[in-house]
Amino acid sequence: MKRKLSFALLFILFCSLNALSQNNQDTVFETVFNACVSMRDAAATHDTAALRQAAGMLRKCNVAKLQLRPLQEYDGTLDGHLLFDEDFADSLIADTTFMSRSESFVKSIEQDRSQRGGSSAKAVTCFAKAEKTYKYSFRASGPQKIAVVAESGGLVTLKVHVTNRDGLDERYDDQDDVWKGRPYRRVSFNLPNKANTIELEIINCSKKDISFHIISN
C-alpha cells in the first residue's frame, strides 16, 4: 500500500511540475510576442520609450534562435527593415539610420543567438518580397505555439502543415482575411511526444517588401 501511495504521489508531483513548466513557457511566449508587437509599432513612430521597454522584455526572456530550414532558395536583404531584437532596438534608439544596416547586424549576432540555451522561446527575423510566399520547416513535439509578426505596414497569412513517420498529417491554416493578410498571425496545437515536422508557409500579402518575425515556444 505504501509503495502504491509513493508512486501516486510521484505521479502527481510529475504532473504538477509539468504543468508549471508549460505555464512558464506560455508566459515567456506571450511576453516575447507582446514585446515584438510593441517594438513594431514603436519603431514606426520612433517611440524611444516604447522601444526601450520592448527591448527590456526581450532581454529578460533571453530568446534563442529558431533553427529553420528553408524549403527553397530565397534572395533579398533585410537592410532597411526592422529586426525584432533587443540589441537592434538599442541601436535604433541611438541612431535612427541604423535600420539601413540590418543585414550586417544579423551576421554579427547570429552566432550568439545560436549558442543560447534554456530559453522557453525561439525566434528569427526573415525577409519577404512583396506578394511572395516563403516556406520553412523545423522539428518539434508536444504543445506548440507559433506566431508571425510583420513589421509596420506588413500583412501576412500563415499556413501550417504537420507530419510525422507514423502517418500524422494535419493542417493549421489561417481561415480569416487569407488574401488580405493581417499584421500578425498566431496558432497553437498539440503534437505527439515524438519527432514531428512542422512546415510553415508564410505569405506576404503586402505590396511591398517586409521583414517578419517567427516566434515559437
Phi, psi and chi 1 to 4 in degrees:
 res  aa     phi    psi   chi1   chi2   chi3   chi4
   1 MET       -  -43.9  175.2   63.9   84.4      -
   2 LYS   -62.8  -37.1  -73.0 -176.8  177.8 -179.9
   3 ARG   -66.7  -42.4 -171.2  174.0 -178.4 -177.9
   4 LYS   -63.7  -38.6  -72.8 -177.3  178.2  178.8
   5 LEU   -65.4  -40.1 -176.3   60.2      -      -
   6 SER   -62.7  -44.2  -63.8      -      -      -
   7 PHE   -62.3  -39.9  -83.2  128.1      -      -
   8 ALA   -64.8  -42.6      -      -      -      -
   9 LEU   -65.4  -40.4  -70.5  172.4      -      -
  10 LEU   -63.4  -39.6  -75.8  172.2      -      -
  11 PHE   -64.6  -43.1  179.3   74.1      -      -
  12 ILE   -63.3  -42.0  -67.5  170.2      -      -
  13 LEU   -62.2  -43.5  178.5   60.9      -      -
  14 PHE   -60.2  -45.8  173.9   77.8      -      -
  15 CYS   -63.6  -38.3  -68.7      -      -      -
  16 SER   -66.7  -44.1  -61.1      -      -      -
  17 LEU   -64.4  -38.1  -69.6  174.0      -      -
  18 ASN   -62.3  -43.5 -125.4   15.2      -      -
  19 ALA   -65.5  -41.1      -      -      -      -
  20 LEU   -62.9  -42.0  -75.0  171.7      -      -
  21 SER   -62.8  -43.1  175.9      -      -      -
  22 GLN   -65.8  -40.0 -174.1   57.9   48.3      -
  23 ASN   -62.6  -39.4  -73.0  -22.7      -      -
  24 ASN   -65.5  -41.8  179.6   64.1      -      -
  25 GLN   -61.9  -42.3  -73.8 -176.3    7.2      -
  26 ASP   -62.9  -41.9  -69.1  -14.2      -      -
  27 THR   -63.6  -44.9  -60.4      -      -      -
  28 VAL   -64.3  -43.2  172.2      -      -      -
  29 PHE   -59.0  -47.4  178.3   90.1      -      -
  30 GLU   -63.1  -38.9  -66.4  -60.3  -30.9      -
  31 THR   -63.5  -45.0  -59.9      -      -      -
  32 VAL   -63.8  -44.7  173.0      -      -      -
  33 PHE   -59.7  -49.3  170.8   76.6      -      -
  34 ASN   -63.2  -37.9  -69.7  -30.6      -      -
  35 ALA   -64.2  -39.2      -      -      -      -
  36 CYS   -68.4  -41.2  -70.9      -      -      -
  37 VAL   -63.4  -42.2  171.3      -      -      -
  38 SER   -64.5  -41.8  177.2      -      -      -
  39 MET   -64.0  -40.1 -176.3  178.1  -67.1      -
  40 ARG   -58.0  -48.6  174.9 -162.3   64.5 -165.5
  41 ASP   -68.7  -39.3  -63.0  -21.4      -      -
  42 ALA   -68.8  -36.8      -      -      -      -
  43 ALA   -66.6  -33.7      -      -      -      -
  44 ALA   -66.9  -32.5      -      -      -      -
  45 THR  -107.7    1.5   58.5      -      -      -
  46 HIS    51.1   50.8 -161.4   64.7      -      -
  47 ASP   -83.4   96.0 -176.5  -22.2      -      -
  48 THR   -64.3  -34.7   55.8      -      -      -
  49 ALA   -65.3  -44.0      -      -      -      -
  50 ALA   -69.1  -37.5      -      -      -      -
  51 LEU   -61.8  -43.4  -84.3  172.3      -      -
  52 ARG   -65.1  -39.7 -169.2  172.4  -71.5  109.8
  53 GLN   -66.6  -43.6 -176.5  179.1   34.4      -
  54 ALA   -63.5  -40.7      -      -      -      -
  55 ALA   -61.4  -40.9      -      -      -      -
  56 GLY   -63.6  -38.7      -      -      -      -
  57 MET   -64.2  -44.0  -68.2  165.8   67.7      -
  58 LEU   -67.1  -39.4  -70.9  178.6      -      -
  59 ARG   -63.6  -38.1 -171.0  165.4  -78.2  116.1
  60 LYS   -64.9  -33.1 -176.0  177.9  179.5 -179.9
  61 CYS   -81.6  -15.8  -68.1      -      -      -
  62 ASN    51.2   56.3 -167.7   35.9      -      -
  63 VAL   -65.9  130.5 -175.1      -      -      -
  64 ALA   -90.3  168.2      -      -      -      -
  65 LYS   -80.1  132.0 -178.3  179.8  178.9 -179.2
  66 LEU   -80.7  119.4  176.3   60.2      -      -
  67 GLN   -85.8   99.8  -59.2  -68.5  -14.4      -
  68 LEU  -100.2  148.4  -67.0  177.3      -      -
  69 ARG  -109.2  112.9 -177.2  171.5   70.5   90.2
  70 PRO   -63.5  137.1  -18.3   31.3      -      -
  71 LEU   -95.7    5.9  -61.9 -177.5      -      -
  72 GLN  -162.4  169.0   59.9 -161.5   75.3      -
  73 GLU   -82.4  137.3  -70.5 -172.3    9.1      -
  74 TYR  -125.5  149.4  -57.3  123.1      -      -
  75 ASP  -127.8  171.6   58.4   -3.7      -      -
  76 GLY   121.4  165.1      -      -      -      -
  77 THR  -128.5  148.0  174.8      -      -      -
  78 LEU   -82.1   -4.5  -77.9  163.8      -      -
  79 ASP   -54.1  130.0  -75.6  -14.6      -      -
  80 GLY    88.3    1.8      -      -      -      -
  81 HIS  -120.6  157.3  -62.6  -78.2      -      -
  82 LEU   -73.4  135.6  176.4   65.2      -      -
  83 LEU  -106.1  129.4  -62.3 -176.4      -      -
  84 PHE   -85.9   76.1  -64.4   79.0      -      -
  85 ASP  -144.1  140.3  175.3   89.1      -      -
  86 GLU   -64.3  -41.0   59.3  -91.4   29.4      -
  87 ASP   -69.3  -35.2  -66.1  -29.8      -      -
  88 PHE   -64.6  -40.5 -174.2   83.5      -      -
  89 ALA   -62.6  -41.6      -      -      -      -
  90 ASP   -59.6  -43.6  -69.5  -18.4      -      -
  91 SER   -66.8  -35.7  -60.7      -      -      -
  92 LEU   -68.5  -33.7 -160.8   57.5      -      -
  93 ILE   -63.9  -41.2  -68.9  169.4      -      -
  94 ALA   -77.2  -28.5      -      -      -      -
  95 ASP  -147.5  109.3  179.3    3.9      -      -
  96 THR   -66.5  -16.3   56.7      -      -      -
  97 THR   -90.2    0.7   67.8      -      -      -
  98 PHE   -62.7  -25.3 -168.3   76.4      -      -
  99 MET   -62.9  -21.4 -155.0  176.5  -72.2      -
 100 SER   -69.9  -10.9   64.3      -      -      -
 101 ARG  -116.6   30.4  -56.3 -172.0  -68.2  -81.0
 102 SER   -59.1  -43.1  -60.3      -      -      -
 103 GLU   -61.9  -44.8 -167.7   71.6   33.4      -
 104 SER   -67.5  -31.1   58.5      -      -      -
 105 PHE   -66.3  -40.2 -178.1   85.2      -      -
 106 VAL   -55.5  -46.2  169.7      -      -      -
 107 LYS   -65.3  -32.3  -65.3  174.7 -177.9  176.6
 108 SER   -73.3  -26.7   70.8      -      -      -
 109 ILE  -105.9   -6.3   65.6  167.0      -      -
 110 GLU   -57.5  -46.5 -162.8  167.6   66.1      -
 111 GLN   -66.9  -39.8 -175.2  174.4    3.2      -
 112 ASP   -60.6  -46.3  172.2   61.5      -      -
 113 ARG   -67.9  -36.7  -73.0 -157.1  172.4  -81.7
 114 SER   -64.2  -26.6  -62.6      -      -      -
 115 GLN   -92.2   -4.7  -67.4  175.3  -14.8      -
 116 ARG   -71.1  142.5  -68.9 -174.9 -176.4 -177.9
 117 GLY  -136.6  162.0      -      -      -      -
 118 GLY    81.0    1.5      -      -      -      -
 119 SER   -78.0  147.7  176.3      -      -      -
 120 SER   -90.7    4.0  -62.2      -      -      -
 121 ALA  -143.7  145.4      -      -      -      -
 122 LYS  -130.0  148.6  -60.2  173.6  -74.6  -66.8
 123 ALA  -158.2  163.0      -      -      -      -
 124 VAL  -158.0  143.8   63.7      -      -      -
 125 THR   -96.9  133.6  -59.3      -      -      -
 126 CYS  -124.9  165.1  -57.2      -      -      -
 127 PHE  -108.6  144.0  169.4   82.5      -      -
 128 ALA  -138.3  129.4      -      -      -      -
 129 LYS   -74.3  160.1  -72.9 -173.0  174.1 -179.5
 130 ALA   -56.9  130.4      -      -      -      -
 131 GLU    55.9   33.7  -59.2 -180.0  -48.3      -
 132 LYS  -113.7  158.7  -64.8  -65.2 -176.7 -178.5
 133 THR  -110.3  139.7  -62.1      -      -      -
 134 TYR  -128.0  137.1  -67.3   78.2      -      -
 135 LYS  -124.4  136.3  -63.4  179.7 -179.7 -179.1
 136 TYR  -141.0  164.5  -53.0   91.4      -      -
 137 SER  -142.0  157.3   70.9      -      -      -
 138 PHE  -156.7  163.9   65.6   98.6      -      -
 139 ARG   -97.4  144.4  -64.1  -68.3 -175.1   91.0
 140 ALA  -162.2  165.5      -      -      -      -
 141 SER  -150.2  162.1   62.4      -      -      -
 142 GLY    75.8 -164.7      -      -      -      -
 143 PRO   -61.4  134.9  -21.2   33.1      -      -
 144 GLN  -123.8  138.0  -63.4  -62.9  -54.2      -
 145 LYS  -129.2  128.5  -74.4  179.4  175.0  -74.0
 146 ILE  -133.3  136.5  -60.7  170.8      -      -
 147 ALA  -135.6  148.0      -      -      -      -
 148 VAL  -126.9  122.4  178.7      -      -      -
 149 VAL  -116.9  121.7 -178.5      -      -      -
 150 ALA   -87.6  150.8      -      -      -      -
 151 GLU   -65.8  170.0   71.5  174.8  -30.5      -
 152 SER   -53.9  130.2 -179.5      -      -      -
 153 GLY    89.5   -9.5      -      -      -      -
 154 GLY   -89.2  148.8      -      -      -      -
 155 LEU  -132.7  131.0  -62.4  168.1      -      -
 156 VAL  -132.1  158.1  -66.8      -      -      -
 157 THR  -126.9  143.1  -76.0      -      -      -
 158 LEU  -120.7  132.4  173.0   65.0      -      -
 159 LYS  -123.1  136.9  -63.5 -178.5  179.5 -178.8
 160 VAL  -128.1  128.4 -178.8      -      -      -
 161 HIS  -126.0  123.8 -174.9 -156.5      -      -
 162 VAL  -116.7  132.1 -176.4      -      -      -
 163 THR  -138.9  161.7   57.8      -      -      -
 164 ASN  -151.8  175.7   66.2   23.9      -      -
 165 ARG   -71.7  -13.0  -68.3 -176.5  177.2 -179.9
 166 ASP   -90.6    6.8  -67.1  -25.4      -      -
 167 GLY   101.1    1.5      -      -      -      -
 168 LEU   -60.7  132.1  178.8   66.4      -      -
 169 ASP  -151.9   89.6 -171.8  -11.3      -      -
 170 GLU  -126.3  149.8  -63.6  -72.7  -14.3      -
 171 ARG  -120.9  142.5  -60.2 -157.3   65.4   94.6
 172 TYR  -133.1   72.6  -57.7   94.5      -      -
 173 ASP   -95.5  151.9  -61.7  -13.7      -      -
 174 ASP   -60.2  142.5  -75.3  -26.9      -      -
 175 GLN  -115.3  -14.5  -58.2  -63.6  -39.0      -
 176 ASP  -111.6  138.0  -59.3  -44.4      -      -
 177 ASP    49.8   43.1  -62.7  -33.4      -      -
 178 VAL   -60.9  -43.8  174.3      -      -      -
 179 TRP   -83.7  -29.6  -59.8  111.1      -      -
 180 LYS   -78.7  -38.8  179.1 -178.2  177.2 -178.5
 181 GLY    84.8  164.4      -      -      -      -
 182 ARG  -135.7  159.5  -70.0 -173.6  174.6 -177.5
 183 PRO   -61.6  -26.9  -24.1   34.6      -      -
 184 TYR  -151.2  159.6   63.7   80.5      -      -
 185 ARG  -133.3  150.2  -62.1  -71.3 -169.3  171.5
 186 ARG  -141.1  148.5  -63.7 -179.9   52.6  150.9
 187 VAL  -151.8  148.1   64.2      -      -      -
 188 SER  -141.7  145.7   59.8      -      -      -
 189 PHE  -165.3  167.3   49.5   89.0      -      -
 190 ASN  -110.1  139.2  -68.9  -44.7      -      -
 191 LEU  -119.7  155.4  -67.1  178.8      -      -
 192 PRO   -61.5  153.8  -19.3   31.1      -      -
 193 ASN   -81.3   65.2  -71.1  -43.1      -      -
 194 LYS  -154.4 -179.9   56.9 -178.3   63.7  178.4
 195 ALA   -69.4  116.9      -      -      -      -
 196 ASN  -124.6  146.4  -53.5  -78.1      -      -
 197 THR  -106.4  123.6  -61.7      -      -      -
 198 ILE  -104.0  120.8  -61.3  178.0      -      -
 199 GLU  -105.2  124.3  -66.3 -175.3    2.8      -
 200 LEU  -104.2  132.8  -56.2  178.4      -      -
 201 GLU  -120.0  113.8 -177.8  176.0  -25.9      -
 202 ILE  -114.9  121.7  -60.9  162.3      -      -
 203 ILE  -106.3  124.1  -55.8  167.8      -      -
 204 ASN   -82.9  103.7  177.1   10.3      -      -
 205 CYS   -83.0   -3.7  -58.8      -      -      -
 206 SER   -78.0  156.0  -34.7      -      -      -
 207 LYS   -94.0   31.1  -65.8 -175.1  176.9 -179.6
 208 LYS  -151.4  159.3   66.7  174.5 -173.2  175.8
 209 ASP   -68.8  143.8  -62.8  -10.1      -      -
 210 ILE  -142.9  167.2   62.5  167.9      -      -
 211 SER  -105.6  154.2   65.6      -      -      -
 212 PHE  -143.0  151.9   61.1   87.1      -      -
 213 HIS  -115.2  126.0 -158.3   53.0      -      -
 214 ILE  -101.5  127.5  -56.0  173.3      -      -
 215 ILE  -119.8  135.0  -50.5  164.4      -      -
 216 SER  -135.3  150.2  173.6      -      -      -
 217 ASN   -82.3      -   64.7  -24.4      -      -
